Amino acid sequence: MGRRWGVAVLLSSLGCVSADTPGASLDGDETASEAVVTDARPAADSESPPMDPARLHADAIVVDGHNDLPWRLRGLWGLDLDPVTFDSRWDEGHTDLPRLREGGVDVQFWAAYVPVRFIGPDAPRVAREQIDLIRRLIARYPQDLELALTTAEVRRIVGAGRIASMIGVEGGHAIDGSIGILRELYDLGVRYMTLTHSATLDWVDAAGDRPQSDGLSDFGRDVIAEMNGLGMLVDISHVTSRAMHAVLDVTTAPVIFSHSSARALADHPRNVPDDVLVRLRANGGIVMVNFFSGFLTPDGARNVVNLFQEEARIRAENPDPAAFAAAMETWYSERISSRGTIGTIADHIDHVVSVAGIDHVGLGSDFDGVPMLPEGMEDVSKLPDLTAELVARGYGEAEVRKILGENLMRVLETAERVSGR
């Protein structure tokens, strides 16, 4: 692809930065977990034949819980897909069809992101536009992509050699306080909703913003009940610790963190504390580990802890997109001294396994939504190297399959069963 993926487009995408987050201080519960855990790495069976990581990766169902390409496409070309050559290998960004194939991705959740500047009556429109963009992108490449709405459809599509494409809405403001709109989004193909992005709503508190509802309001509990009834996964990435607990108190189906990491290893409010990880054992939910360096490395998390507020400040000071992009690039480079490695991602997987268990971890890359990734994980094509790292750490075949995708498949199937649909 001849055109460069501009930094301004990347910085406006959803994974870890917001274009419009109001300034606020962190709520008091956003502290590092202090639980004592044991080494998660299983002992290798010396009598078992060595596994071929490449063969295992190719044979397993590989699920990525969060990819921000749709918003990035909108930033480059608006809602026009005619210039998009998704079946060509692009020289920028993290995702295209050739690299998805190289990475062995079988199931991709595409994020329909709604920036917080649209909070209010415009939010449902933007959500619908992003869902429509995703569906049109899928339809343009029928040999490679197919929309999936159920676990049965996922397995059929993967069995046919195509990438099962699912849709998650990022930002509960997309429903504009309406249960009816939530149902409409489900009917359009949405199978998870991230309850917030970077701004607290009047019914649920966002990580990094001022809390209003002690986690979740009465209406927020109604939203969770409706999502459970629909079979829509409740995604609690981006919410406060109190909100995580409040959701776990009322949900009747497993939750997901579509793109979050372990707070005990990287003390950022976007990550999951150990007291929440412990509760996933009973809930059945899953943490899909985020690949953003700022959520993986200790210094990255410490130095970008107020990234949402800082991004809003820098945008206000630099209204020109090019100036804003340059200022943000400088801001990140000054604060994240180490990108981490594939081993850092595996460390977070180890930690989730050690606290929550092997059934409660997966992958949520945040590709095309973050400005910095670990060394060796520069784009989606590198996913097989993570499988090789897990095998090298002693995970068995069944355990690797769970991490790569079977855990998420179980969660989705359970949510369908709870809904009764």
For each residue, the residues with C-beta under 8 A, 3 or more apart:
1: 85 88 89 90 91 92 96
2: 91
3: 76 92
4: 91 92
5: 9 10 72 76 90 92 93
6: 9 10 75 76 325
7: 10 11 325 326 328 329 371
8: 11 12 75 321 322 324 325
9: 5 6 12 13 72 75 76
10: 5 6 7 13 72 368 369 370 371
11: 7 8 17 311 324 325 328 329 371
12: 8 9 17 19 71 75 115
13: 9 10 17 68 71 72 75 113 368 369
14: 17 18 68 71 111 113 115 170 171 197 369
15: 66 68 259 290 292 366 368 369 370
16: 270 290 292 294 295 307 366 369 370 371
17: 11 12 13 14 307 308 311 328 370 371
18: 14 21 115 116 197 198 199 308 311 312
19: 12 115 116 117 311 315
20: 115 116 117 199 312 315
21: 18 24 116 197 198 199 208 209 308 309 311 312
22: 116 199 209 312
23: 309 312 313
24: 21 200 208 209 210 309
25: 210
26: 30 207 208 269 305 306
27: 30 205 209 210 211 240 242
28:
29: 240 241 242
30: 26 27 207 208 240 241 269
31: 267 273
32: 263 264 267 273
33: 262 263 264 273 274 275 277
34: 264 274
35: 264 274 275 278 355
36:
37: 40 264 274 351 354 355
38: 354
39: 350 354
40: 37 349 350 351 352 353 354
41: 350 393 394 395
42: 394 395 396 399
43: 394
44: 48 394
45: 48 396
46:
47:
48: 44 45 51 396
49:
50:
51: 48 55 56 391 397 400
52: 55 56
53: 56 57 384 387 388 390 391 392
54: 57 58 384 387 388
55: 51 52 58 59
56: 51 52 53 59 60 387 391 397 400 401
57: 53 54 60 62 104 383 384 387 388 404
58: 54 55 104 384
59: 55 56
60: 56 57 104 387 400 401 404 405 406
61: 106 107 154 155 158 401 404 405 406 409
62: 57 103 104 105 106 107 363 383 404 405
63: 105 106 107 108 109 362 363 404 405 408 409
64: 67 105 107 108 109 288 363 364 365 367 380 383
65: 109 168 256 258 259 288 362 363 364 365 408
66: 15 109 111 168 170 237 258 259 288 290 364 365 366 369
67: 64 94 95 108 109 110 111 365 366 367 368 369 380
68: 13 14 15 71 72 111 113 366 367 368 369
69: 72 73 93 94 95 110 367 368
70: 73 74 110 111 112 113 130 133 134 137
71: 12 13 14 68 74 75 111 113 130 368 369
72: 5 9 10 13 68 69 75 76 93 368 369
73: 69 70 76 77 81 84 133 137
74: 70 71 77 78 79 129 130 133
75: 6 8 9 12 13 71 72
76: 3 5 6 9 72 73 83
77: 73 74 80 81 82 83 84
78: 74
79: 74 129 132 133
80: 77 83
81: 73 77 84 133 136 137 140
82: 77
83: 76 77 80
84: 73 77 81 137 140
85: 1 88 90
86: 96 97 137 140 141
87: 96 97 98 141 144
88: 1 85 96 97 98
89: 1 96 98 99
90: 1 5 85 93 96
91: 1 2 4
92: 1 3 4 5
93: 5 69 72 90 96 368 379
94: 67 69 99 365 367 368 373 378 379 380
95: 67 69 99 100 367 368 379 380
96: 1 86 87 88 89 90 93 99 100
97: 86 87 88 100 101 141 144 145
98: 87 88 89 101 102 381
99: 89 94 95 96 102 103 379 380 381
100: 95 96 97 103 105 108 144 163 380 381
101: 97 98 104 105 144
102: 98 99 380 381 384
103: 62 99 100 379 380 381 382 383 384
104: 57 58 60 62 101 383 384
105: 62 63 64 100 101 108 163 380 383
106: 61 62 63 158 163 164 405
107: 61 62 63 64 148 154 158 163 164 165 166 405 408 409
108: 63 64 67 100 105 163 164 165 166
109: 63 64 65 66 67 166 167 168 191 192 258
110: 67 69 70 134 137 165 166 167 168
111: 14 66 67 68 70 71 168 169 170 369
112: 70 127 130 131 134 167 168 169 170 174 190
113: 13 14 68 70 71 130 170 171 197 369
114: 118 123 126 127 130 169 170 171 173 174 197
115: 12 14 18 19 20 118 126 171 197
116: 18 19 20 21 22 119 171 173 197 198 199
117: 19 20
118: 114 115 122 123 125 126 173
119: 116 123 173 199 201
120: 123 173 176
121: 124 125 176
122: 118 125 126
123: 114 118 119 120 126 127 171 173 174 175 176
124: 121 127 128 174 175 176 178 181 184
125: 118 121 122 128 129
126: 114 115 118 122 123 129 130 174
127: 112 114 123 124 130 131 169 171 174 185
128: 124 125 131 132 188
129: 74 79 125 126 132 133
130: 70 71 74 112 113 114 126 127 133 134 169
131: 112 127 128 134 135 167 169 185 188 189 190
132: 79 128 129 135 136
133: 70 73 74 79 81 129 130 136 137
134: 70 110 112 130 131 137 138 165 167
135: 131 132 138 139 147 167 188 189
136: 81 132 133 139 140
137: 70 73 81 84 86 110 133 134 140 141 145
138: 134 135 141 145 146 147 165
139: 135 136 142
140: 81 84 86 136 137
141: 86 87 97 137 138 144 145
142: 139 145 146
143: 162
144: 87 97 100 101 141 162 163
145: 97 137 138 141 142 162 163 165
146: 138 142 157 160 162 163 164 165
147: 135 138 165 166 167 189
148: 107 153 154 157 164 165 166
149: 153 166 189 191
150: 153 154 412 416
151: 154 155 409 412 413 416
152: 155 156
153: 148 149 150 156 157 164
154: 61 107 148 150 151 157 158 164 166 409 412
155: 61 151 152 158 159 409
156: 152 153 159 160
157: 146 148 153 154 160 162 163 164
158: 61 106 107 154 155 161 162 163 164
159: 155 156
160: 146 156 157
161: 158
162: 143 144 145 146 157 158
163: 100 105 106 107 108 144 145 146 157 158
164: 106 107 108 146 148 153 154 157 158
165: 107 108 110 134 138 145 146 147 148
166: 107 108 109 110 147 148 149 154 189 191 192
167: 109 110 112 131 134 135 147 188 189 190 191
168: 65 66 109 110 111 112 190 191 192 193 194 233 235 258
169: 111 112 114 127 130 131 174 185 190 192 193 194
170: 14 66 111 112 113 114 193 194 197 235 238
171: 14 113 114 115 116 123 127 174 194 196 197
172: 175 193 194 195 196 201 203 204 223
173: 114 116 118 119 120 123 176 196 197 199 201
174: 112 114 123 124 126 127 169 171 181 185 193
175: 123 124 172 178 179 181 182 185 193 223
176: 120 121 123 124 173 181
177: 202 203 219
178: 124 175 181 182
179: 175 182 183 222 223 226
180: 183 184
181: 124 174 175 176 178 184 185
182: 175 178 179 185 186 193 223 226 227 230 232
183: 179 180 186 187 226 230
184: 124 180 181 187 188
185: 127 131 169 174 175 181 182 188 190 193
186: 182 183 189 190 191 230 231 232
187: 183 184
188: 128 131 135 167 184 185
189: 131 135 147 149 166 167 186
190: 112 131 167 168 169 185 186 193 232
191: 109 149 166 167 168 186 231 232 233 412
192: 109 166 168 169 232 233 234 235 256 258
193: 168 169 170 172 174 175 182 185 190 227 232 233 234 235
194: 168 169 170 171 172 197 235 236 237 238 258
195: 172 201 204 220 223 234 235 236 238 239 243 247
196: 171 172 173 199 200 201 204 205 206 207 238 239 243
197: 14 18 21 113 114 115 116 170 171 173 194 206 238
198: 18 21 116 206 207 208 209 238 308
199: 18 20 21 22 116 119 173 196 206 209
200: 24 196 204 205 206 209 210 211 212 213
201: 119 172 173 195 196 204 206
202: 177 212 213 217 219
203: 172 177 213 216 217 219 220 223
204: 172 195 196 200 201 213 215 216 217 220 223 239 243
205: 27 196 200 209 211 212 213 214 215 216 239 240 242 243
206: 196 197 198 199 200 201 209 238 239 240 243
207: 26 30 196 198 238 239 240 241 269 270
208: 21 24 26 30 198 269 270 306 307 308 309
209: 21 22 24 27 198 199 200 205 206 308
210: 24 25 27 200
211: 27 200 205 214 215 240 242
212: 200 202 205 217
213: 200 202 203 204 205 216 217 220 243
214: 205 211 242 246
215: 204 205 211 220 239 240 242 243 244 245 246 247
216: 203 204 205 213 220 221 224 243 246 247 250
217: 202 203 204 212 213 220 221
218: 221 222
219: 177 202 203 222 223
220: 195 203 204 213 215 216 217 223 224 246
221: 216 217 218 224 225 246 250
222: 179 218 219 225 226
223: 172 175 179 182 195 203 204 219 220 226 227
224: 216 220 221 227 228 234 247 250 251
225: 221 222 228 229 250 252
226: 179 182 183 222 223 229 230
227: 182 193 223 224 230 232 233 234 253
228: 224 225 231 234 251 252 253 415 418 419
229: 225 226 419 420
230: 182 183 186 226 227 419 421
231: 186 191 228 253 415 416 418 419 421
232: 182 186 190 191 192 193 227 415
233: 168 191 192 193 227 253 254 255 256 411 412 415
234: 192 193 195 224 227 228 247 251 253 255 256
235: 168 170 192 193 194 195 255 256 257 258
236: 194 195 239 243 244 247 255 256 257
237: 66 194 256 257 258 259 260 270 290 364
238: 170 194 195 196 197 198 206 207 270
239: 195 196 204 205 206 207 215 236 243 244 247
240: 27 29 30 205 206 207 211 215 243 244 269
241: 29 30 207 244 245 269 273 275 276
242: 27 29 205 211 214 215 245 246
243: 195 196 204 205 206 213 215 216 236 239 240 246 247
244: 215 236 239 240 241 247 248 272 276
245: 215 241 242 248 249 275 276 279
246: 214 215 216 220 221 242 243 249 250
247: 195 215 216 224 234 236 239 243 244 250 251 255
248: 244 245 251 255 276 279 283 285
249: 245 246
250: 216 221 224 225 246 247
251: 224 228 234 247 248 254 255 283
252: 225 228 418
253: 227 228 231 233 234 414 415 418 419
254: 233 251 283 284 285 286 411 414 415
255: 233 234 235 236 247 248 251 280 283 285 286
256: 65 192 233 234 235 236 237 285 286 287 288 408 411
257: 235 236 237 260 272 285 286 287 288 364
258: 65 66 109 168 192 194 235 237 288 364
259: 15 65 66 237 288 290 364 365 366
260: 237 257 270 271 272 287 288 289 290 295 364
261: 265 266 268 270 271 272 287 289 290 295 296 348
262: 33 265 266 271 272 274 277 287 289 348 351 352 355
263: 32 33 266 267 268 269 271 272 273 274
264: 32 33 34 35 37 267 273 274 351 355
265: 261 262 271 296 298 347 348 351
266: 261 262 263 271 294 295 296 297 298 300 301 348
267: 31 32 263 264 271 298 301 302 305
268: 261 263 271 294 295 301 302 304 305
269: 26 30 207 208 240 241 263 305
270: 16 207 208 237 238 260 261 290 295
271: 260 261 262 263 265 266 267 268 290 295 301
272: 244 257 260 261 262 263 276 277 287 352
273: 31 32 33 241 263 264 276 277
274: 33 34 35 37 262 263 264 277 278 355
275: 33 35 241 245 278 279
276: 241 244 245 248 272 273 279 280
277: 33 262 272 273 274 280 287 352 355 356 360
278: 35 274 275 281 355 356
279: 245 248 275 276 282 283
280: 255 276 277 283 284 285 286 287 356 357 360
281: 278 356 357 360
282: 279
283: 248 251 254 255 279 280
284: 254 280 359 360 410 411 414
285: 248 254 255 256 257 280 360 411
286: 254 255 256 257 280 359 360 361 362 407 408 411
287: 256 257 260 261 262 272 277 280 352 356 360 361 362
288: 64 65 66 256 257 258 259 260 361 362 363 364 408
289: 260 261 262 345 348 349 352 361 362 363 364
290: 15 16 66 237 259 260 261 270 271 295 296 364 365 366 370
291: 296 345 365 366 367 370 373 374 377
292: 15 16 295 296 366 370 371 372 373
293: 296 297 300 336 338 339 340 370 372 373 374
294: 16 266 268 297 300 301 303 304 307 332 336 370 372
295: 16 260 261 266 268 270 271 290 292 300 301
296: 261 265 266 290 291 292 293 300 301 340 344 345 348 374
297: 266 293 294 300 301 336 338 339 340 344
298: 265 266 267 301 302
299: 302 303 336 337 338
300: 266 293 294 295 296 297 303 304 335 336 337 338 340 372
301: 266 267 268 271 294 295 296 297 298 304 305
302: 267 268 298 299 305
303: 294 299 300 335 336
304: 268 294 300 301 307 310 332 335 336
305: 26 267 268 269 301 302
306: 26 208 309 310
307: 16 17 208 294 304 310 311
308: 17 18 21 198 208 209 311 312
309: 21 23 24 208 306 312 313
310: 304 306 307 313 314 331
311: 11 17 18 19 21 307 308 314 315 328
312: 18 20 21 22 23 308 309 315 316
313: 23 309 310 316 317
314: 310 311 317 318 324 327 328 331
315: 19 20 311 312 318 319 324
316: 312 313 319
317: 313 314 327
318: 314 315 323 324 326 327
319: 315 316 323 324
320: 323 324
321: 8 324 325
322: 8 325 326
323: 318 319 320 326 327
324: 8 11 314 315 318 319 320 321 327 328
325: 6 7 8 11 321 322 328 329
326: 7 318 322 323 329 330
327: 314 317 318 323 324 330 331
328: 7 11 17 311 314 324 325 331 332 371
329: 7 11 325 326 332 333 371
330: 326 327 333 334
331: 310 314 327 328 334 335
332: 294 304 328 329 335 336 371 372
333: 329 330 336
334: 330 331
335: 300 303 304 331 332
336: 293 294 297 299 300 303 304 332 333 339 372
337: 299 300
338: 293 297 299 300
339: 293 297 336 372 373 374 375
340: 293 296 297 300 343 344 345 374 375
341: 344 345 374 375 376 377
342: 345 346 374 375 376 377 382 385 386 389
343: 340 346 347 389
344: 296 297 340 341 347 348 374
345: 289 291 296 340 341 342 348 349 374 377 386 389
346: 342 343 349 350 386 389 390 393
347: 265 343 344 350 351
348: 261 262 265 266 289 296 344 345 351 352
349: 40 289 345 346 352 353 361 390 403
350: 39 40 41 346 347 353 354 393
351: 37 40 262 264 265 347 348 354 355
352: 40 262 272 277 287 289 348 349 355 356 360 361
353: 40 349 350 356 357 358 360 361
354: 37 38 39 40 350 351
355: 35 37 262 264 274 277 278 351 352
356: 277 278 280 281 287 352 353 359 360 361
357: 280 281 353 360
358: 353 361 399 402 403
359: 284 286 356 402 407 410
360: 277 280 281 284 285 286 287 352 353 356 357 407
361: 286 287 288 289 349 352 353 356 358 402 403 407
362: 63 65 286 287 288 289 403 404 405 407 408
363: 62 63 64 65 288 289 383 386 403 404 405
364: 64 65 66 237 257 258 259 260 288 289 290
365: 64 65 66 67 94 259 290 291 380
366: 15 16 66 67 68 259 290 291 292 369 370
367: 64 67 68 69 94 95 291 370 373 379 380
368: 10 13 15 67 68 69 71 72 93 94 95
369: 10 13 14 15 16 66 67 68 71 72 111 113 366
370: 10 15 16 17 290 291 292 293 294 366 367 373
371: 7 10 11 16 17 292 328 329 332
372: 292 293 294 300 332 336 339
373: 94 291 292 293 339 367 370 377 378 379
374: 291 293 296 339 340 341 342 344 345 377
375: 339 340 341 342 378
376: 341 342 382 385
377: 291 341 342 345 373 374 382 383 385 386
378: 94 373 375 382
379: 93 94 95 99 103 367 373 382
380: 64 67 94 95 99 100 102 103 105 365 367 383
381: 98 99 100 102 103
382: 103 342 376 377 378 379 385 386
383: 57 62 64 103 104 105 363 377 380 386 387
384: 53 54 57 58 102 103 104 387 388
385: 342 376 377 382 388 389
386: 342 345 346 363 377 382 383 389 390
387: 53 54 56 57 60 383 384 390 391 400 404
388: 53 54 57 384 385 391 392
389: 342 343 345 346 385 386 392 393
390: 53 346 349 386 387 393 395 399 400 403
391: 51 53 56 387 388 394 395 400
392: 53 388 389
393: 41 346 350 389 390
394: 41 42 43 44 391
395: 41 42 390 391 399 400 403
396: 42 45 48 399 400
397: 51 56 400 401
398: 401 402
399: 42 358 390 395 396 402 403
400: 51 56 60 387 390 391 395 396 397 403 404
401: 56 60 61 397 398 404 405 406
402: 358 359 361 398 399 406 407
403: 349 358 361 362 363 390 395 399 400 407
404: 57 60 61 62 63 362 363 387 400 401
405: 60 61 62 63 106 107 362 363 401 408 409
406: 60 61 401 402 409 410
407: 286 359 360 361 362 402 403 410 411
408: 63 65 107 256 286 288 362 405 411 412
409: 61 63 107 151 154 155 405 406 412 413
410: 284 359 406 407 413 414
411: 233 254 256 284 285 286 407 408 414 415
412: 150 151 154 191 233 408 409 415 416
413: 151 409 410 416 417
414: 253 254 284 410 411 417 418
415: 228 231 232 233 253 254 411 412 418 419
416: 150 151 231 412 413 419 421
417: 413 414 420
418: 228 231 252 253 414 415
419: 228 229 230 231 253 415 416
420: 229 417
421: 230 231 416
